[in-house]
Amino acid sequence: MRLFYLLILLAAAGAVALFALENQEQLTLHFFDRSLTQSVSVILGATYLLGMISGWTVIGLLRRSWNRVTEERQYANSR
């Protein structure tokens, strides 16, 4: 089973590498008075990583809130 997971990981890494090699065009982003020129693959990779970080943050906040609510209910029910 580990070999299967390794093959899937290698296939995904190969697909990412192929995407990066094929998308070397420059892209310019403008935001307010700033601009950034990078390759398409770098911009998409950065966008993906920022999305992962923000997603983990939202999930963490929701999980912490849920735990607080359930702890309060358990405390109220035990009284």
mmCIF file of the N, C-alpha and C atoms, coordinates in Angstrom:
data_MODEL
# 
_entry.id   MODEL 
# 
loop_
_atom_site.group_PDB 
_atom_site.id 
_atom_site.type_symbol 
_atom_site.label_atom_id 
_atom_site.label_alt_id 
_atom_site.label_comp_id 
_atom_site.label_asym_id 
_atom_site.label_entity_id 
_atom_site.label_seq_id 
_atom_site.pdbx_PDB_ins_code 
_atom_site.Cartn_x 
_atom_site.Cartn_y 
_atom_site.Cartn_z 
_atom_site.occupancy 
_atom_site.B_iso_or_equiv 
_atom_site.pdbx_formal_charge 
_atom_site.auth_seq_id 
_atom_site.auth_comp_id 
_atom_site.auth_asym_id 
_atom_site.auth_atom_id 
_atom_site.pdbx_PDB_model_num 
ATOM 1   N N  . MET A 1 1  ? 0.828   -1.189 0.000   1.00 0.00 ? 1  MET A N  1 
ATOM 2   C CA . MET A 1 1  ? 0.000   0.000  0.000   1.00 0.00 ? 1  MET A CA 1 
ATOM 3   C C  . MET A 1 1  ? 0.873   1.255  0.000   1.00 0.00 ? 1  MET A C  1 
ATOM 4   N N  . ARG A 1 2  ? 1.999   1.212  0.723   1.00 0.00 ? 2  ARG A N  1 
ATOM 5   C CA . ARG A 1 2  ? 2.882   2.363  0.748   1.00 0.00 ? 2  ARG A CA 1 
ATOM 6   C C  . ARG A 1 2  ? 3.437   2.656  -0.632  1.00 0.00 ? 2  ARG A C  1 
ATOM 7   N N  . LEU A 1 3  ? 3.715   1.616  -1.389  1.00 0.00 ? 3  LEU A N  1 
ATOM 8   C CA . LEU A 1 3  ? 4.217   1.798  -2.746  1.00 0.00 ? 3  LEU A CA 1 
ATOM 9   C C  . LEU A 1 3  ? 3.178   2.514  -3.603  1.00 0.00 ? 3  LEU A C  1 
ATOM 10  N N  . PHE A 1 4  ? 1.914   2.165  -3.431  1.00 0.00 ? 4  PHE A N  1 
ATOM 11  C CA . PHE A 1 4  ? 0.833   2.818  -4.167  1.00 0.00 ? 4  PHE A CA 1 
ATOM 12  C C  . PHE A 1 4  ? 0.775   4.306  -3.836  1.00 0.00 ? 4  PHE A C  1 
ATOM 13  N N  . TYR A 1 5  ? 0.870   4.640  -2.535  1.00 0.00 ? 5  TYR A N  1 
ATOM 14  C CA . TYR A 1 5  ? 0.861   6.038  -2.119  1.00 0.00 ? 5  TYR A CA 1 
ATOM 15  C C  . TYR A 1 5  ? 2.078   6.783  -2.666  1.00 0.00 ? 5  TYR A C  1 
ATOM 16  N N  . LEU A 1 6  ? 3.218   6.125  -2.685  1.00 0.00 ? 6  LEU A N  1 
ATOM 17  C CA . LEU A 1 6  ? 4.428   6.734  -3.226  1.00 0.00 ? 6  LEU A CA 1 
ATOM 18  C C  . LEU A 1 6  ? 4.248   7.027  -4.714  1.00 0.00 ? 6  LEU A C  1 
ATOM 19  N N  . LEU A 1 7  ? 3.647   6.096  -5.443  1.00 0.00 ? 7  LEU A N  1 
ATOM 20  C CA . LEU A 1 7  ? 3.417   6.312  -6.871  1.00 0.00 ? 7  LEU A CA 1 
ATOM 21  C C  . LEU A 1 7  ? 2.449   7.469  -7.117  1.00 0.00 ? 7  LEU A C  1 
ATOM 22  N N  . ILE A 1 8  ? 1.426   7.569  -6.299  1.00 0.00 ? 8  ILE A N  1 
ATOM 23  C CA . ILE A 1 8  ? 0.483   8.688  -6.431  1.00 0.00 ? 8  ILE A CA 1 
ATOM 24  C C  . ILE A 1 8  ? 1.195   10.005 -6.130  1.00 0.00 ? 8  ILE A C  1 
ATOM 25  N N  . LEU A 1 9  ? 2.022   10.037 -5.088  1.00 0.00 ? 9  LEU A N  1 
ATOM 26  C CA . LEU A 1 9  ? 2.772   11.235 -4.739  1.00 0.00 ? 9  LEU A CA 1 
ATOM 27  C C  . LEU A 1 9  ? 3.729   11.626 -5.860  1.00 0.00 ? 9  LEU A C  1 
ATOM 28  N N  . LEU A 1 10 ? 4.425   10.661 -6.436  1.00 0.00 ? 10 LEU A N  1 
ATOM 29  C CA . LEU A 1 10 ? 5.338   10.944 -7.543  1.00 0.00 ? 10 LEU A CA 1 
ATOM 30  C C  . LEU A 1 10 ? 4.587   11.441 -8.780  1.00 0.00 ? 10 LEU A C  1 
ATOM 31  N N  . ALA A 1 11 ? 3.426   10.871 -9.051  1.00 0.00 ? 11 ALA A N  1 
ATOM 32  C CA . ALA A 1 11 ? 2.624   11.327 -10.190 1.00 0.00 ? 11 ALA A CA 1 
ATOM 33  C C  . ALA A 1 11 ? 2.152   12.765 -9.981  1.00 0.00 ? 11 ALA A C  1 
ATOM 34  N N  . ALA A 1 12 ? 1.725   13.084 -8.765  1.00 0.00 ? 12 ALA A N  1 
ATOM 35  C CA . ALA A 1 12 ? 1.279   14.451 -8.474  1.00 0.00 ? 12 ALA A CA 1 
ATOM 36  C C  . ALA A 1 12 ? 2.450   15.426 -8.582  1.00 0.00 ? 12 ALA A C  1 
ATOM 37  N N  . ALA A 1 13 ? 3.610   15.051 -8.051  1.00 0.00 ? 13 ALA A N  1 
ATOM 38  C CA . ALA A 1 13 ? 4.790   15.915 -8.139  1.00 0.00 ? 13 ALA A CA 1 
ATOM 39  C C  . ALA A 1 13 ? 5.215   16.101 -9.591  1.00 0.00 ? 13 ALA A C  1 
ATOM 40  N N  . GLY A 1 14 ? 5.122   15.052 -10.368 1.00 0.00 ? 14 GLY A N  1 
ATOM 41  C CA . GLY A 1 14 ? 5.442   15.159 -11.790 1.00 0.00 ? 14 GLY A CA 1 
ATOM 42  C C  . GLY A 1 14 ? 4.485   16.080 -12.525 1.00 0.00 ? 14 GLY A C  1 
ATOM 43  N N  . ALA A 1 15 ? 3.209   15.999 -12.179 1.00 0.00 ? 15 ALA A N  1 
ATOM 44  C CA . ALA A 1 15 ? 2.219   16.874 -12.811 1.00 0.00 ? 15 ALA A CA 1 
ATOM 45  C C  . ALA A 1 15 ? 2.477   18.335 -12.452 1.00 0.00 ? 15 ALA A C  1 
ATOM 46  N N  . VAL A 1 16 ? 2.839   18.588 -11.209 1.00 0.00 ? 16 VAL A N  1 
ATOM 47  C CA . VAL A 1 16 ? 3.144   19.962 -10.787 1.00 0.00 ? 16 VAL A CA 1 
ATOM 48  C C  . VAL A 1 16 ? 4.388   20.470 -11.509 1.00 0.00 ? 16 VAL A C  1 
ATOM 49  N N  . ALA A 1 17 ? 5.408   19.633 -11.603 1.00 0.00 ? 17 ALA A N  1 
ATOM 50  C CA . ALA A 1 17 ? 6.638   20.031 -12.302 1.00 0.00 ? 17 ALA A CA 1 
ATOM 51  C C  . ALA A 1 17 ? 6.362   20.297 -13.776 1.00 0.00 ? 17 ALA A C  1 
ATOM 52  N N  . LEU A 1 18 ? 5.565   19.447 -14.415 1.00 0.00 ? 18 LEU A N  1 
ATOM 53  C CA . LEU A 1 18 ? 5.212   19.646 -15.820 1.00 0.00 ? 18 LEU A CA 1 
ATOM 54  C C  . LEU A 1 18 ? 4.420   20.939 -16.009 1.00 0.00 ? 18 LEU A C  1 
ATOM 55  N N  . PHE A 1 19 ? 3.498   21.213 -15.081 1.00 0.00 ? 19 PHE A N  1 
ATOM 56  C CA . PHE A 1 19 ? 2.731   22.457 -15.143 1.00 0.00 ? 19 PHE A CA 1 
ATOM 57  C C  . PHE A 1 19 ? 3.659   23.665 -15.046 1.00 0.00 ? 19 PHE A C  1 
ATOM 58  N N  . ALA A 1 20 ? 4.631   23.597 -14.127 1.00 0.00 ? 20 ALA A N  1 
ATOM 59  C CA . ALA A 1 20 ? 5.558   24.714 -13.943 1.00 0.00 ? 20 ALA A CA 1 
ATOM 60  C C  . ALA A 1 20 ? 6.421   24.915 -15.187 1.00 0.00 ? 20 ALA A C  1 
ATOM 61  N N  . LEU A 1 21 ? 6.838   23.840 -15.809 1.00 0.00 ? 21 LEU A N  1 
ATOM 62  C CA . LEU A 1 21 ? 7.671   23.954 -17.010 1.00 0.00 ? 21 LEU A CA 1 
ATOM 63  C C  . LEU A 1 21 ? 6.892   24.503 -18.202 1.00 0.00 ? 21 LEU A C  1 
ATOM 64  N N  . GLU A 1 22 ? 5.631   24.134 -18.298 1.00 0.00 ? 22 GLU A N  1 
ATOM 65  C CA . GLU A 1 22 ? 4.817   24.549 -19.436 1.00 0.00 ? 22 GLU A CA 1 
ATOM 66  C C  . GLU A 1 22 ? 4.270   25.966 -19.298 1.00 0.00 ? 22 GLU A C  1 
ATOM 67  N N  . ASN A 1 23 ? 4.257   26.512 -18.110 1.00 0.00 ? 23 ASN A N  1 
ATOM 68  C CA . ASN A 1 23 ? 3.669   27.840 -17.875 1.00 0.00 ? 23 ASN A CA 1 
ATOM 69  C C  . ASN A 1 23 ? 4.734   28.833 -17.443 1.00 0.00 ? 23 ASN A C  1 
ATOM 70  N N  . GLN A 1 24 ? 5.631   29.141 -18.325 1.00 0.00 ? 24 GLN A N  1 
ATOM 71  C CA . GLN A 1 24 ? 6.705   30.084 -18.038 1.00 0.00 ? 24 GLN A CA 1 
ATOM 72  C C  . GLN A 1 24 ? 6.369   31.508 -18.478 1.00 0.00 ? 24 GLN A C  1 
ATOM 73  N N  . GLU A 1 25 ? 5.178   31.734 -19.009 1.00 0.00 ? 25 GLU A N  1 
ATOM 74  C CA . GLU A 1 25 ? 4.799   33.078 -19.431 1.00 0.00 ? 25 GLU A CA 1 
ATOM 75  C C  . GLU A 1 25 ? 4.755   34.000 -18.223 1.00 0.00 ? 25 GLU A C  1 
ATOM 76  N N  . GLN A 1 26 ? 5.081   35.245 -18.453 1.00 0.00 ? 26 GLN A N  1 
ATOM 77  C CA . GLN A 1 26 ? 5.051   36.242 -17.390 1.00 0.00 ? 26 GLN A CA 1 
ATOM 78  C C  . GLN A 1 26 ? 3.646   36.820 -17.269 1.00 0.00 ? 26 GLN A C  1 
ATOM 79  N N  . LEU A 1 27 ? 3.250   37.060 -16.053 1.00 0.00 ? 27 LEU A N  1 
ATOM 80  C CA . LEU A 1 27 ? 1.938   37.621 -15.762 1.00 0.00 ? 27 LEU A CA 1 
ATOM 81  C C  . LEU A 1 27 ? 2.146   38.790 -14.806 1.00 0.00 ? 27 LEU A C  1 
ATOM 82  N N  . THR A 1 28 ? 1.478   39.890 -15.064 1.00 0.00 ? 28 THR A N  1 
ATOM 83  C CA . THR A 1 28 ? 1.595   41.059 -14.211 1.00 0.00 ? 28 THR A CA 1 
ATOM 84  C C  . THR A 1 28 ? 0.289   41.271 -13.463 1.00 0.00 ? 28 THR A C  1 
ATOM 85  N N  . LEU A 1 29 ? 0.383   41.320 -12.142 1.00 0.00 ? 29 LEU A N  1 
ATOM 86  C CA . LEU A 1 29 ? -0.770  41.602 -11.297 1.00 0.00 ? 29 LEU A CA 1 
ATOM 87  C C  . LEU A 1 29 ? -0.678  43.036 -10.818 1.00 0.00 ? 29 LEU A C  1 
ATOM 88  N N  . HIS A 1 30 ? -1.792  43.740 -10.866 1.00 0.00 ? 30 HIS A N  1 
ATOM 89  C CA . HIS A 1 30 ? -1.862  45.118 -10.375 1.00 0.00 ? 30 HIS A CA 1 
ATOM 90  C C  . HIS A 1 30 ? -2.825  45.152 -9.202  1.00 0.00 ? 30 HIS A C  1 
ATOM 91  N N  . PHE A 1 31 ? -2.393  45.716 -8.090  1.00 0.00 ? 31 PHE A N  1 
ATOM 92  C CA . PHE A 1 31 ? -3.226  45.847 -6.901  1.00 0.00 ? 31 PHE A CA 1 
ATOM 93  C C  . PHE A 1 31 ? -2.974  47.219 -6.318  1.00 0.00 ? 31 PHE A C  1 
ATOM 94  N N  . PHE A 1 32 ? -3.985  48.054 -6.354  1.00 0.00 ? 32 PHE A N  1 
ATOM 95  C CA . PHE A 1 32 ? -3.878  49.466 -5.988  1.00 0.00 ? 32 PHE A CA 1 
ATOM 96  C C  . PHE A 1 32 ? -2.731  50.093 -6.779  1.00 0.00 ? 32 PHE A C  1 
ATOM 97  N N  . ASP A 1 33 ? -1.709  50.596 -6.127  1.00 0.00 ? 33 ASP A N  1 
ATOM 98  C CA . ASP A 1 33 ? -0.633  51.248 -6.874  1.00 0.00 ? 33 ASP A CA 1 
ATOM 99  C C  . ASP A 1 33 ? 0.592   50.334 -7.019  1.00 0.00 ? 33 ASP A C  1 
ATOM 100 N N  . ARG A 1 34 ? 0.458   49.071 -6.702  1.00 0.00 ? 34 ARG A N  1 
ATOM 101 C CA . ARG A 1 34 ? 1.566   48.122 -6.780  1.00 0.00 ? 34 ARG A CA 1 
ATOM 102 C C  . ARG A 1 34 ? 1.355   47.157 -7.944  1.00 0.00 ? 34 ARG A C  1 
ATOM 103 N N  . SER A 1 35 ? 2.468   46.643 -8.470  1.00 0.00 ? 35 SER A N  1 
ATOM 104 C CA . SER A 1 35 ? 2.373   45.619 -9.508  1.00 0.00 ? 35 SER A CA 1 
ATOM 105 C C  . SER A 1 35 ? 3.438   44.565 -9.263  1.00 0.00 ? 35 SER A C  1 
ATOM 106 N N  . LEU A 1 36 ? 3.154   43.357 -9.702  1.00 0.00 ? 36 LEU A N  1 
ATOM 107 C CA . LEU A 1 36 ? 4.042   42.225 -9.523  1.00 0.00 ? 36 LEU A CA 1 
ATOM 108 C C  . LEU A 1 36 ? 4.071   41.442 -10.828 1.00 0.00 ? 36 LEU A C  1 
ATOM 109 N N  . THR A 1 37 ? 5.268   41.170 -11.334 1.00 0.00 ? 37 THR A N  1 
ATOM 110 C CA . THR A 1 37 ? 5.413   40.385 -12.545 1.00 0.00 ? 37 THR A CA 1 
ATOM 111 C C  . THR A 1 37 ? 6.152   39.093 -12.203 1.00 0.00 ? 37 THR A C  1 
ATOM 112 N N  . GLN A 1 38 ? 5.477   37.974 -12.402 1.00 0.00 ? 38 GLN A N  1 
ATOM 113 C CA . GLN A 1 38 ? 6.039   36.651 -12.149 1.00 0.00 ? 38 GLN A CA 1 
ATOM 114 C C  . GLN A 1 38 ? 5.473   35.681 -13.172 1.00 0.00 ? 38 GLN A C  1 
ATOM 115 N N  . SER A 1 39 ? 6.011   34.464 -13.176 1.00 0.00 ? 39 SER A N  1 
ATOM 116 C CA . SER A 1 39 ? 5.465   33.456 -14.075 1.00 0.00 ? 39 SER A CA 1 
ATOM 117 C C  . SER A 1 39 ? 4.106   32.984 -13.552 1.00 0.00 ? 39 SER A C  1 
ATOM 118 N N  . VAL A 1 40 ? 3.328   32.429 -14.438 1.00 0.00 ? 40 VAL A N  1 
ATOM 119 C CA . VAL A 1 40 ? 1.980   31.978 -14.081 1.00 0.00 ? 40 VAL A CA 1 
ATOM 120 C C  . VAL A 1 40 ? 2.052   30.916 -12.985 1.00 0.00 ? 40 VAL A C  1 
ATOM 121 N N  . SER A 1 41 ? 3.001   29.996 -13.096 1.00 0.00 ? 41 SER A N  1 
ATOM 122 C CA . SER A 1 41 ? 3.081   28.915 -12.118 1.00 0.00 ? 41 SER A CA 1 
ATOM 123 C C  . SER A 1 41 ? 3.436   29.429 -10.724 1.00 0.00 ? 41 SER A C  1 
ATOM 124 N N  . VAL A 1 42 ? 4.289   30.446 -10.622 1.00 0.00 ? 42 VAL A N  1 
ATOM 125 C CA . VAL A 1 42 ? 4.639   31.006 -9.310  1.00 0.00 ? 42 VAL A CA 1 
ATOM 126 C C  . VAL A 1 42 ? 3.429   31.690 -8.681  1.00 0.00 ? 42 VAL A C  1 
ATOM 127 N N  . ILE A 1 43 ? 2.690   32.442 -9.469  1.00 0.00 ? 43 ILE A N  1 
ATOM 128 C CA . ILE A 1 43 ? 1.515   33.140 -8.948  1.00 0.00 ? 43 ILE A CA 1 
ATOM 129 C C  . ILE A 1 43 ? 0.444   32.143 -8.508  1.00 0.00 ? 43 ILE A C  1 
ATOM 130 N N  . LEU A 1 44 ? 0.209   31.110 -9.308  1.00 0.00 ? 44 LEU A N  1 
ATOM 131 C CA . LEU A 1 44 ? -0.779  30.106 -8.921  1.00 0.00 ? 44 LEU A CA 1 
ATOM 132 C C  . LEU A 1 44 ? -0.326  29.326 -7.691  1.00 0.00 ? 44 LEU A C  1 
ATOM 133 N N  . GLY A 1 45 ? 0.954   29.023 -7.599  1.00 0.00 ? 45 GLY A N  1 
ATOM 134 C CA . GLY A 1 45 ? 1.467   28.325 -6.414  1.00 0.00 ? 45 GLY A CA 1 
ATOM 135 C C  . GLY A 1 45 ? 1.316   29.158 -5.157  1.00 0.00 ? 45 GLY A C  1 
ATOM 136 N N  . ALA A 1 46 ? 1.635   30.442 -5.246  1.00 0.00 ? 46 ALA A N  1 
ATOM 137 C CA . ALA A 1 46 ? 1.483   31.332 -4.098  1.00 0.00 ? 46 ALA A CA 1 
ATOM 138 C C  . ALA A 1 46 ? 0.011   31.465 -3.706  1.00 0.00 ? 46 ALA A C  1 
ATOM 139 N N  . THR A 1 47 ? -0.864  31.556 -4.694  1.00 0.00 ? 47 THR A N  1 
ATOM 140 C CA . THR A 1 47 ? -2.294  31.642 -4.420  1.00 0.00 ? 47 THR A CA 1 
ATOM 141 C C  . THR A 1 47 ? -2.786  30.381 -3.722  1.00 0.00 ? 47 THR A C  1 
ATOM 142 N N  . TYR A 1 48 ? -2.324  29.240 -4.177  1.00 0.00 ? 48 TYR A N  1 
ATOM 143 C CA . TYR A 1 48 ? -2.699  27.962 -3.562  1.00 0.00 ? 48 TYR A CA 1 
ATOM 144 C C  . TYR A 1 48 ? -2.240  27.901 -2.104  1.00 0.00 ? 48 TYR A C  1 
ATOM 145 N N  . LEU A 1 49 ? -0.993  28.278 -1.845  1.00 0.00 ? 49 LEU A N  1 
ATOM 146 C CA . LEU A 1 49 ? -0.478  28.246 -0.476  1.00 0.00 ? 49 LEU A CA 1 
ATOM 147 C C  . LEU A 1 49 ? -1.220  29.210 0.437   1.00 0.00 ? 49 LEU A C  1 
ATOM 148 N N  . LEU A 1 50 ? -1.516  30.415 -0.052  1.00 0.00 ? 50 LEU A N  1 
ATOM 149 C CA . LEU A 1 50 ? -2.284  31.372 0.753   1.00 0.00 ? 50 LEU A CA 1 
ATOM 150 C C  . LEU A 1 50 ? -3.690  30.850 1.036   1.00 0.00 ? 50 LEU A C  1 
ATOM 151 N N  . GLY A 1 51 ? -4.274  30.176 0.073   1.00 0.00 ? 51 GLY A N  1 
ATOM 152 C CA . GLY A 1 51 ? -5.594  29.573 0.286   1.00 0.00 ? 51 GLY A CA 1 
ATOM 153 C C  . GLY A 1 51 ? -5.558  28.473 1.331   1.00 0.00 ? 51 GLY A C  1 
ATOM 154 N N  . MET A 1 52 ? -4.497  27.660 1.307   1.00 0.00 ? 52 MET A N  1 
ATOM 155 C CA . MET A 1 52 ? -4.362  26.604 2.313   1.00 0.00 ? 52 MET A CA 1 
ATOM 156 C C  . MET A 1 52 ? -4.221  27.195 3.704   1.00 0.00 ? 52 MET A C  1 
ATOM 157 N N  . ILE A 1 53 ? -3.398  28.229 3.826   1.00 0.00 ? 53 ILE A N  1 
ATOM 158 C CA . ILE A 1 53 ? -3.180  28.856 5.134   1.00 0.00 ? 53 ILE A CA 1 
ATOM 159 C C  . ILE A 1 53 ? -4.474  29.469 5.663   1.00 0.00 ? 53 ILE A C  1 
ATOM 160 N N  . SER A 1 54 ? -5.189  30.177 4.799   1.00 0.00 ? 54 SER A N  1 
ATOM 161 C CA . SER A 1 54 ? -6.440  30.787 5.257   1.00 0.00 ? 54 SER A CA 1 
ATOM 162 C C  . SER A 1 54 ? -7.486  29.723 5.568   1.00 0.00 ? 54 SER A C  1 
ATOM 163 N N  . GLY A 1 55 ? -7.507  28.640 4.813   1.00 0.00 ? 55 GLY A N  1 
ATOM 164 C CA . GLY A 1 55 ? -8.442  27.548 5.094   1.00 0.00 ? 55 GLY A CA 1 
ATOM 165 C C  . GLY A 1 55 ? -8.159  26.891 6.427   1.00 0.00 ? 55 GLY A C  1 
ATOM 166 N N  . TRP A 1 56 ? -6.871  26.630 6.715   1.00 0.00 ? 56 TRP A N  1 
ATOM 167 C CA . TRP A 1 56 ? -6.517  26.051 8.004   1.00 0.00 ? 56 TRP A CA 1 
ATOM 168 C C  . TRP A 1 56 ? -6.899  26.974 9.144   1.00 0.00 ? 56 TRP A C  1 
ATOM 169 N N  . THR A 1 57 ? -6.753  28.273 8.943   1.00 0.00 ? 57 THR A N  1 
ATOM 170 C CA . THR A 1 57 ? -7.097  29.243 9.977   1.00 0.00 ? 57 THR A CA 1 
ATOM 171 C C  . THR A 1 57 ? -8.596  29.209 10.256  1.00 0.00 ? 57 THR A C  1 
ATOM 172 N N  . VAL A 1 58 ? -9.401  29.205 9.214   1.00 0.00 ? 58 VAL A N  1 
ATOM 173 C CA . VAL A 1 58 ? -10.859 29.180 9.390   1.00 0.00 ? 58 VAL A CA 1 
ATOM 174 C C  . VAL A 1 58 ? -11.289 27.884 10.066  1.00 0.00 ? 58 VAL A C  1 
ATOM 175 N N  . ILE A 1 59 ? -10.752 26.750 9.620   1.00 0.00 ? 59 ILE A N  1 
ATOM 176 C CA . ILE A 1 59 ? -11.104 25.467 10.227  1.00 0.00 ? 59 ILE A CA 1 
ATOM 177 C C  . ILE A 1 59 ? -10.693 25.440 11.692  1.00 0.00 ? 59 ILE A C  1 
ATOM 178 N N  . GLY A 1 60 ? -9.509  25.964 12.006  1.00 0.00 ? 60 GLY A N  1 
ATOM 179 C CA . GLY A 1 60 ? -9.059  26.016 13.397  1.00 0.00 ? 60 GLY A CA 1 
ATOM 180 C C  . GLY A 1 60 ? -9.968  26.866 14.263  1.00 0.00 ? 60 GLY A C  1 
ATOM 181 N N  . LEU A 1 61 ? -10.382 28.012 13.744  1.00 0.00 ? 61 LEU A N  1 
ATOM 182 C CA . LEU A 1 61 ? -11.285 28.874 14.510  1.00 0.00 ? 61 LEU A CA 1 
ATOM 183 C C  . LEU A 1 61 ? -12.640 28.205 14.731  1.00 0.00 ? 61 LEU A C  1 
ATOM 184 N N  . LEU A 1 62 ? -13.168 27.557 13.692  1.00 0.00 ? 62 LEU A N  1 
ATOM 185 C CA . LEU A 1 62 ? -14.452 26.869 13.836  1.00 0.00 ? 62 LEU A CA 1 
ATOM 186 C C  . LEU A 1 62 ? -14.353 25.702 14.811  1.00 0.00 ? 62 LEU A C  1 
ATOM 187 N N  . ARG A 1 63 ? -13.264 24.947 14.737  1.00 0.00 ? 63 ARG A N  1 
ATOM 188 C CA . ARG A 1 63 ? -13.083 23.813 15.640  1.00 0.00 ? 63 ARG A CA 1 
ATOM 189 C C  . ARG A 1 63 ? -12.979 24.290 17.093  1.00 0.00 ? 63 ARG A C  1 
ATOM 190 N N  . ARG A 1 64 ? -12.214 25.360 17.321  1.00 0.00 ? 64 ARG A N  1 
ATOM 191 C CA . ARG A 1 64 ? -12.070 25.899 18.672  1.00 0.00 ? 64 ARG A CA 1 
ATOM 192 C C  . ARG A 1 64 ? -13.424 26.407 19.196  1.00 0.00 ? 64 ARG A C  1 
ATOM 193 N N  . SER A 1 65 ? -14.183 27.077 18.338  1.00 0.00 ? 65 SER A N  1 
ATOM 194 C CA . SER A 1 65 ? -15.495 27.574 18.736  1.00 0.00 ? 65 SER A CA 1 
ATOM 195 C C  . SER A 1 65 ? -16.433 26.417 19.057  1.00 0.00 ? 65 SER A C  1 
ATOM 196 N N  . TRP A 1 66 ? -16.423 25.390 18.233  1.00 0.00 ? 66 TRP A N  1 
ATOM 197 C CA . TRP A 1 66 ? -17.274 24.216 18.454  1.00 0.00 ? 66 TRP A CA 1 
ATOM 198 C C  . TRP A 1 66 ? -16.909 23.540 19.778  1.00 0.00 ? 66 TRP A C  1 
ATOM 199 N N  . ASN A 1 67 ? -15.616 23.403 20.053  1.00 0.00 ? 67 ASN A N  1 
ATOM 200 C CA . ASN A 1 67 ? -15.193 22.774 21.305  1.00 0.00 ? 67 ASN A CA 1 
ATOM 201 C C  . ASN A 1 67 ? -15.640 23.586 22.514  1.00 0.00 ? 67 ASN A C  1 
ATOM 202 N N  . ARG A 1 68 ? -15.573 24.892 22.423  1.00 0.00 ? 68 ARG A N  1 
ATOM 203 C CA . ARG A 1 68 ? -16.016 25.735 23.539  1.00 0.00 ? 68 ARG A CA 1 
ATOM 204 C C  . ARG A 1 68 ? -17.512 25.589 23.780  1.00 0.00 ? 68 ARG A C  1 
ATOM 205 N N  . VAL A 1 69 ? -18.286 25.544 22.697  1.00 0.00 ? 69 VAL A N  1 
ATOM 206 C CA . VAL A 1 69 ? -19.740 25.410 22.835  1.00 0.00 ? 69 VAL A CA 1 
ATOM 207 C C  . VAL A 1 69 ? -20.094 24.066 23.447  1.00 0.00 ? 69 VAL A C  1 
ATOM 208 N N  . THR A 1 70 ? -19.459 22.993 22.977  1.00 0.00 ? 70 THR A N  1 
ATOM 209 C CA . THR A 1 70 ? -19.787 21.672 23.516  1.00 0.00 ? 70 THR A CA 1 
ATOM 210 C C  . THR A 1 70 ? -19.311 21.524 24.955  1.00 0.00 ? 70 THR A C  1 
ATOM 211 N N  . GLU A 1 71 ? -18.191 22.147 25.328  1.00 0.00 ? 71 GLU A N  1 
ATOM 212 C CA . GLU A 1 71 ? -17.740 22.105 26.721  1.00 0.00 ? 71 GLU A CA 1 
ATOM 213 C C  . GLU A 1 71 ? -18.708 22.848 27.621  1.00 0.00 ? 71 GLU A C  1 
ATOM 214 N N  . GLU A 1 72 ? -19.230 23.985 27.156  1.00 0.00 ? 72 GLU A N  1 
ATOM 215 C CA . GLU A 1 72 ? -20.196 24.744 27.948  1.00 0.00 ? 72 GLU A CA 1 
ATOM 216 C C  . GLU A 1 72 ? -21.480 23.951 28.131  1.00 0.00 ? 72 GLU A C  1 
ATOM 217 N N  . ARG A 1 73 ? -21.911 23.244 27.103  1.00 0.00 ? 73 ARG A N  1 
ATOM 218 C CA . ARG A 1 73 ? -23.127 22.432 27.220  1.00 0.00 ? 73 ARG A CA 1 
ATOM 219 C C  . ARG A 1 73 ? -22.919 21.279 28.191  1.00 0.00 ? 73 ARG A C  1 
ATOM 220 N N  . GLN A 1 74 ? -21.757 20.638 28.146  1.00 0.00 ? 74 GLN A N  1 
ATOM 221 C CA . GLN A 1 74 ? -21.471 19.540 29.062  1.00 0.00 ? 74 GLN A CA 1 
ATOM 222 C C  . GLN A 1 74 ? -21.428 20.052 30.494  1.00 0.00 ? 74 GLN A C  1 
ATOM 223 N N  . TYR A 1 75 ? -20.845 21.219 30.693  1.00 0.00 ? 75 TYR A N  1 
ATOM 224 C CA . TYR A 1 75 ? -20.774 21.806 32.037  1.00 0.00 ? 75 TYR A CA 1 
ATOM 225 C C  . TYR A 1 75 ? -22.163 22.156 32.537  1.00 0.00 ? 75 TYR A C  1 
ATOM 226 N N  . ALA A 1 76 ? -23.010 22.716 31.664  1.00 0.00 ? 76 ALA A N  1 
ATOM 227 C CA . ALA A 1 76 ? -24.368 23.102 32.070  1.00 0.00 ? 76 ALA A CA 1 
ATOM 228 C C  . ALA A 1 76 ? -25.203 21.862 32.356  1.00 0.00 ? 76 ALA A C  1 
ATOM 229 N N  . ASN A 1 77 ? -25.013 20.798 31.606  1.00 0.00 ? 77 ASN A N  1 
ATOM 230 C CA . ASN A 1 77 ? -25.777 19.577 31.833  1.00 0.00 ? 77 ASN A CA 1 
ATOM 231 C C  . ASN A 1 77 ? -25.331 18.834 33.087  1.00 0.00 ? 77 ASN A C  1 
ATOM 232 N N  . SER A 1 78 ? -24.090 19.000 33.493  1.00 0.00 ? 78 SER A N  1 
ATOM 233 C CA . SER A 1 78 ? -23.580 18.292 34.666  1.00 0.00 ? 78 SER A CA 1 
ATOM 234 C C  . SER A 1 78 ? -23.983 18.977 35.965  1.00 0.00 ? 78 SER A C  1 
ATOM 235 N N  . ARG A 1 79 ? -24.479 20.188 35.905  1.00 0.00 ? 79 ARG A N  1 
ATOM 236 C CA . ARG A 1 79 ? -24.873 20.934 37.111  1.00 0.00 ? 79 ARG A CA 1 
ATOM 237 C C  . ARG A 1 79 ? -26.154 20.459 37.614  1.00 0.00 ? 79 ARG A C  1 
# 
